[in-house]
Amino acid sequence: MKQAVSYELLKKDKKTHARRGVIHTPHGDIQTPVFMPVGTQATIKAMRPEQVKEMGAEIILSNTYHLYLRPGKDLVKEAGGLHKFMNWDRAILTDSGGFQVFSLGKLRKITEEGVSFRSHLDGSKHIITPEKSIEIQNCLGSDIMMAFDECIPYPADRMYVKDSIARTSRWLRRCKDYHKDWDKQALFGIMQGGMYKDLRKESAMDIVDLDLPGYAIGGLSVGEPKELMLDIMDDCVEYLPENKPRYLMGVGTPDYLFEAVERGIDMCDCVLPTRIARHGLAMTSHGKVNIKNKQYEHDFGPLDPECDCYTCKNYSRAYLRHLFKADEMLSHILLSNHNLHFLINMMKGIRESLDNDCFSEYKAKFYGKYGYENSTK
């Protein structure tokens, strides 16, 4: 059976588990390792699609739960699919909505059938089943669909986690059985297991047995200490096949991205760059900058002297601080532009370092400037 998405391994790092590759999709190739900007509601906040493309983004995310509630799967399908609806002609990955419905707390109820919940918008009643999640994503027309899973919180009781991963595996089989157009859309499975290494292995063995086009690691970066997350991730990657993309869900700080790549992860995503921009925070080559601070009131230099993004080439810290203090939306636009450019460019640097056999050196140099403590394995 022809698959819509395939992975090509180009090179392995000699000192770590980092690797260089390409993911082939119906809407173009994706150079990996890659950071994927998040456009939850068919838009990356404060950004035009053309700007995101100019930065070099080859894939973005949108969310099944949010687009199901508004504007609705049928309207997106009528528009010709998500690519045409949002004017994005490169690859799109859609999250299944699992994380969002499980985040609703008392507003949702889990059964074997699926998850029933009340909309956070108007309180209306809904249910998303594995089949419904795939149906919605089929209408959206994304290149990569995520299976409907149960996102396990931290901390979580062992018996709860064991029951949960069994349900996630059953749901994955239902997703696979319902999906038909494998040559148009790929379905990725999601490993769960909380912070229990043996349950992570059990989950991985179960989903890998289905021979899907790619696999994700879910349920990390959900509040656990960084050291624990990295320890669990070490084991997770070992259980995933080398010839398929490996996706770590929901991480976007520079250190987490480096650590993920070092362990053999190919794909990461996070809302972080645009979210912190709306709070006046920027990632720069020398660490975080809080543009609200008074020290920047008379600072007419660029946000990051080493950055060549549109914001840094045209505006000063003093002006950005003024915009934020005046509550002007341009501050969100300019800081979002910079943060997205920063992470996309950082990942480009990581890929180049892997091409040139100097990943560990690149990481150490970056950490030294950013203010991180290096912990190369």
C-alpha positions as CSV (number, residue, x, y, z in Angstrom):
1,M,0.0,0.0,0.0
2,K,1.4,3.4,-1.0
3,Q,1.9,5.7,1.9
4,A,1.4,9.5,1.8
5,V,4.4,10.1,4.1
6,S,7.8,8.4,4.2
7,Y,11.1,9.1,6.0
8,E,14.5,9.1,4.6
9,L,17.5,8.8,7.0
10,L,20.4,10.8,5.6
11,K,23.0,10.8,8.3
12,K,23.6,9.8,12.0
13,D,25.7,11.8,14.4
14,K,28.9,10.0,15.5
15,K,28.8,11.2,19.1
16,T,25.1,11.2,20.0
17,H,21.8,9.7,18.8
18,A,21.0,12.8,16.7
19,R,20.1,12.2,13.1
20,R,19.5,14.0,9.9
21,G,16.7,13.1,7.6
22,V,13.9,14.1,5.2
23,I,10.2,13.5,5.6
24,H,8.4,13.3,2.2
25,T,4.8,14.5,2.1
26,P,2.2,15.3,-0.5
27,H,2.9,19.0,0.1
28,G,6.7,18.9,-0.1
29,D,9.7,17.6,1.8
30,I,10.5,18.5,5.4
31,Q,14.1,18.7,6.4
32,T,14.7,17.2,9.8
33,P,15.2,17.7,12.7
34,V,12.4,20.3,12.5
35,F,10.5,22.6,14.8
36,M,6.8,23.0,13.7
37,P,5.0,26.3,14.4
38,V,1.5,25.8,15.8
39,G,-1.5,27.4,14.0
40,T,-4.2,26.0,16.4
41,Q,-7.2,27.6,14.7
42,A,-5.8,27.6,11.1
43,T,-3.6,30.6,11.8
44,I,-0.3,31.1,13.4
45,K,-1.1,33.9,15.8
46,A,-0.1,37.4,14.6
47,M,1.6,36.0,11.4
48,R,0.7,35.8,7.7
49,P,1.4,32.4,6.1
50,E,3.8,34.1,3.6
51,Q,5.9,35.4,6.5
52,V,6.1,31.9,8.0
53,K,7.1,30.5,4.7
54,E,9.8,33.1,4.2
55,M,11.3,32.0,7.5
56,G,11.8,28.5,6.1
57,A,8.9,26.7,7.8
58,E,8.1,23.5,5.8
59,I,5.3,22.2,8.1
60,I,2.9,23.7,10.6
61,L,0.2,22.3,13.0
62,S,-3.5,22.9,13.3
63,N,-5.9,21.4,15.9
64,T,-8.8,19.0,15.3
65,Y,-10.7,19.9,18.5
66,H,-10.7,23.7,17.8
67,L,-11.5,23.4,14.1
68,Y,-14.2,20.9,14.8
69,L,-15.9,23.4,17.1
70,R,-15.2,26.5,14.9
71,P,-15.7,26.8,11.9
72,G,-16.6,23.1,11.6
73,K,-15.2,20.2,9.5
74,D,-17.8,20.6,6.8
75,L,-17.0,24.2,6.1
76,V,-13.3,23.5,5.9
77,K,-14.0,20.6,3.5
78,E,-16.2,22.8,1.4
79,A,-13.3,25.3,1.2
80,G,-11.2,22.6,-0.4
81,G,-9.4,21.5,2.8
82,L,-7.2,23.2,5.3
83,H,-4.4,24.0,2.9
84,K,-6.7,26.2,0.7
85,F,-8.8,27.5,3.6
86,M,-5.7,29.0,5.3
87,N,-3.6,29.7,2.2
88,W,-0.8,27.3,3.2
89,D,0.7,25.1,0.4
90,R,3.2,23.3,2.5
91,A,2.7,20.3,4.8
92,I,0.2,20.4,7.7
93,L,0.0,18.1,10.7
94,T,-3.3,18.0,12.7
95,D,-3.4,17.1,16.3
96,S,-6.2,14.7,17.1
97,G,-7.8,16.8,19.7
98,G,-7.0,14.3,22.5
99,F,-4.9,16.7,24.5
100,Q,-7.5,19.5,24.4
101,V,-10.5,17.3,25.4
102,F,-8.6,15.8,28.3
103,S,-7.6,19.3,29.4
104,L,-11.2,20.1,29.9
105,G,-11.3,18.4,33.3
106,K,-14.8,18.2,34.7
107,L,-16.3,19.2,31.4
108,R,-15.4,15.8,29.9
109,K,-16.1,12.1,30.5
110,I,-14.0,9.2,29.2
111,T,-15.6,6.0,28.1
112,E,-14.5,3.1,25.9
113,E,-16.5,4.7,23.1
114,G,-14.6,8.0,23.3
115,V,-14.7,11.3,25.2
116,S,-17.9,13.2,25.7
117,F,-17.5,16.9,26.6
118,R,-19.0,20.3,26.7
119,S,-17.6,23.0,24.4
120,H,-15.5,25.6,26.1
121,L,-17.1,28.1,23.6
122,D,-20.8,27.7,24.4
123,G,-21.3,24.7,26.7
124,S,-22.8,22.5,23.9
125,K,-22.5,18.7,24.3
126,H,-20.2,16.8,21.9
127,I,-18.4,13.4,21.7
128,I,-15.2,12.6,19.9
129,T,-14.5,9.0,19.2
130,P,-11.4,7.6,17.5
131,E,-13.5,7.3,14.3
132,K,-14.9,10.9,14.7
133,S,-11.3,12.3,15.1
134,I,-10.2,10.6,11.9
135,E,-13.4,11.8,10.1
136,I,-12.7,15.4,11.1
137,Q,-9.1,15.1,10.1
138,N,-10.1,13.6,6.7
139,C,-12.2,16.7,6.1
140,L,-9.4,19.0,7.1
141,G,-7.1,17.2,4.6
142,S,-3.9,17.4,6.6
143,D,-0.8,15.5,5.4
144,I,-0.2,13.9,8.8
145,M,-3.0,13.0,11.2
146,M,-2.5,12.0,14.8
147,A,-4.4,9.1,16.4
148,F,-6.9,9.9,19.1
149,D,-5.3,9.0,22.4
150,E,-5.6,9.6,26.1
151,C,-3.1,12.2,27.3
152,I,-2.0,11.1,30.8
153,P,-1.4,13.9,33.3
154,Y,1.5,14.1,35.8
155,P,1.6,12.7,38.3
156,A,-0.6,9.6,37.6
157,D,-1.2,6.3,39.4
158,R,0.4,3.3,37.9
159,M,-2.9,1.3,37.5
160,Y,-4.5,4.3,35.8
161,V,-1.6,4.6,33.4
162,K,-1.7,0.9,32.6
163,D,-5.5,1.0,31.9
164,S,-5.0,4.2,29.9
165,I,-2.3,2.9,27.5
166,A,-4.4,-0.2,26.8
167,R,-7.3,2.1,25.9
168,T,-5.1,4.3,23.7
169,S,-3.9,1.2,21.9
170,R,-7.5,0.0,21.3
171,W,-8.4,3.5,20.1
172,L,-5.4,3.5,17.7
173,R,-6.6,0.3,16.1
174,R,-10.0,1.9,15.6
175,C,-8.3,4.9,14.0
176,K,-6.4,2.7,11.7
177,D,-9.4,0.6,10.7
178,Y,-11.5,3.7,10.0
179,H,-8.8,5.6,7.9
180,K,-8.9,4.7,4.2
181,D,-6.9,7.2,2.1
182,W,-3.4,6.2,3.1
183,D,-2.0,7.5,-0.1
184,K,-3.3,11.0,0.8
185,Q,-2.9,11.3,4.5
186,A,-0.6,9.6,7.0
187,L,-1.7,8.4,10.4
188,F,0.8,8.6,13.3
189,G,0.4,6.6,16.5
190,I,1.2,8.1,19.9
191,M,3.1,6.4,22.7
192,Q,1.9,7.0,26.2
193,G,2.9,5.5,29.5
194,G,3.4,8.3,31.9
195,M,6.6,8.2,33.9
196,Y,6.8,4.4,34.0
197,K,9.5,3.0,31.8
198,D,8.1,-0.5,31.5
199,L,4.7,0.9,30.5
200,R,6.3,3.2,28.0
201,K,7.9,0.1,26.4
202,E,4.6,-1.8,26.5
203,S,2.8,1.1,24.8
204,A,5.5,1.5,22.2
205,M,5.6,-2.3,21.3
206,D,1.8,-2.2,20.9
207,I,1.7,0.8,18.5
208,V,4.8,-0.1,16.5
209,D,3.3,-3.5,15.8
210,L,0.7,-1.7,13.6
211,D,3.5,-0.5,11.2
212,L,2.3,3.1,10.8
213,P,4.1,5.8,8.8
214,G,5.3,7.5,12.0
215,Y,5.2,7.6,15.7
216,A,4.9,10.3,18.4
217,I,5.9,10.4,22.1
218,G,3.0,12.0,24.1
219,G,2.6,12.8,27.7
220,L,6.0,14.4,28.3
221,S,6.6,18.0,29.2
222,V,3.3,18.0,31.2
223,G,4.7,19.3,34.5
224,E,7.4,16.7,35.4
225,P,10.9,17.8,36.3
226,K,13.2,18.2,33.3
227,E,15.6,15.5,34.5
228,L,12.8,13.0,34.7
229,M,11.5,13.9,31.3
230,L,14.9,13.4,29.7
231,D,15.4,10.1,31.5
232,I,12.0,8.8,30.2
233,M,12.8,10.1,26.7
234,D,16.0,8.2,26.6
235,D,14.1,5.0,26.8
236,C,11.2,6.1,24.6
237,V,13.3,6.7,21.5
238,E,14.9,3.2,21.8
239,Y,11.5,1.6,21.2
240,L,10.7,3.5,18.0
241,P,11.8,2.2,14.6
242,E,14.7,3.9,12.9
243,N,13.0,4.1,9.5
244,K,10.0,6.2,10.6
245,P,9.7,9.8,11.8
246,R,9.9,10.3,15.6
247,Y,7.8,13.2,16.9
248,L,8.0,14.6,20.5
249,M,4.8,16.5,21.1
250,G,4.6,19.9,22.8
251,V,8.1,21.0,23.4
252,G,9.6,24.4,22.2
253,T,12.2,25.8,24.5
254,P,15.7,25.8,22.9
255,D,17.1,23.4,25.5
256,Y,14.3,20.9,25.1
257,L,14.7,21.0,21.4
258,F,18.5,20.4,21.6
259,E,18.0,17.6,24.1
260,A,15.3,16.0,21.9
261,V,17.4,16.1,18.8
262,E,20.4,14.7,20.7
263,R,18.2,11.7,21.6
264,G,17.1,11.0,18.0
265,I,13.9,13.0,17.8
266,D,13.0,14.3,14.3
267,M,9.9,16.6,14.9
268,C,8.8,18.9,17.7
269,D,6.1,21.5,18.1
270,C,4.9,24.1,20.6
271,V,2.8,27.3,20.9
272,L,5.6,28.8,23.0
273,P,7.2,31.3,20.5
274,T,4.0,33.2,19.8
275,R,2.5,32.7,23.3
276,I,5.5,34.3,25.1
277,A,5.6,37.0,22.5
278,R,2.2,38.1,23.6
279,H,3.7,38.5,27.1
280,G,6.7,40.6,25.9
281,L,9.2,37.8,26.0
282,A,11.8,37.1,23.3
283,M,14.3,34.4,22.7
284,T,17.7,35.8,21.7
285,S,21.2,34.4,21.1
286,H,22.2,35.5,24.6
287,G,19.1,34.3,26.4
288,K,15.6,35.5,27.1
289,V,14.7,39.2,26.9
290,N,11.7,40.7,28.7
291,I,11.0,43.7,26.6
292,K,8.8,45.2,29.4
293,N,11.8,45.9,31.5
294,K,12.7,49.5,32.1
295,Q,16.3,48.9,31.1
296,Y,15.2,48.9,27.5
297,E,13.4,52.3,27.5
298,H,16.4,54.1,25.9
299,D,17.9,51.0,24.2
300,F,17.9,51.8,20.5
301,G,19.8,48.7,19.5
302,P,18.1,45.6,17.9
303,L,16.4,43.0,19.9
304,D,19.1,40.5,19.0
305,P,22.3,41.9,17.3
306,E,23.0,38.4,15.9
307,C,19.6,38.0,14.3
308,D,18.6,38.9,10.8
309,C,14.8,38.6,11.1
310,Y,12.6,41.4,10.0
311,T,12.1,42.7,13.5
312,C,15.7,42.9,14.4
313,K,16.7,44.5,11.1
314,N,14.1,47.3,11.4
315,Y,13.1,48.0,15.1
316,S,14.8,48.8,18.4
317,R,14.3,47.5,21.8
318,A,13.1,50.9,22.9
319,Y,10.4,50.9,20.2
320,L,9.3,47.3,21.0
321,R,9.0,48.3,24.7
322,H,6.9,51.3,23.7
323,L,4.6,49.2,21.6
324,F,4.1,46.7,24.4
325,K,3.5,49.4,27.0
326,A,1.0,51.1,24.7
327,D,-0.8,47.8,24.2
328,E,-0.3,48.0,20.4
329,M,-0.9,44.7,18.5
330,L,2.2,45.4,16.5
331,S,4.3,44.4,19.5
332,H,2.8,40.9,19.3
333,I,3.4,40.7,15.6
334,L,7.0,41.8,15.8
335,L,7.9,39.6,18.8
336,S,6.1,36.6,17.3
337,N,8.0,37.2,14.0
338,H,11.3,37.2,15.9
339,N,10.6,34.2,18.1
340,L,9.5,32.0,15.3
341,H,12.5,33.0,13.1
342,F,14.8,32.4,16.1
343,L,13.6,28.7,16.6
344,I,13.4,27.9,12.9
345,N,16.9,29.4,12.3
346,M,18.2,27.5,15.3
347,M,16.9,24.2,13.9
348,K,18.5,25.1,10.6
349,G,21.8,25.5,12.5
350,I,21.3,22.1,14.1
351,R,20.8,20.5,10.7
352,E,23.9,22.2,9.3
353,S,25.9,21.0,12.3
354,L,24.7,17.4,11.7
355,D,25.7,17.8,8.0
356,N,29.1,19.0,9.1
357,D,29.7,16.5,12.0
358,C,29.8,19.2,14.7
359,F,26.5,18.9,16.5
360,S,28.0,18.6,20.0
361,E,30.2,21.6,19.4
362,Y,27.2,23.6,18.0
363,K,25.1,22.7,21.1
364,A,27.9,23.6,23.5
365,K,28.4,27.0,21.8
366,F,24.7,27.8,21.8
367,Y,24.3,26.8,25.5
368,G,27.3,28.9,26.5
369,K,25.8,32.0,24.9
370,Y,22.2,31.3,26.0
371,G,23.0,30.6,29.6
372,Y,22.2,26.9,29.7
373,E,24.3,24.3,31.4
374,N,25.5,21.8,28.8
375,S,24.7,18.1,29.4
376,T,25.7,16.3,26.2
377,K,25.2,12.6,26.6
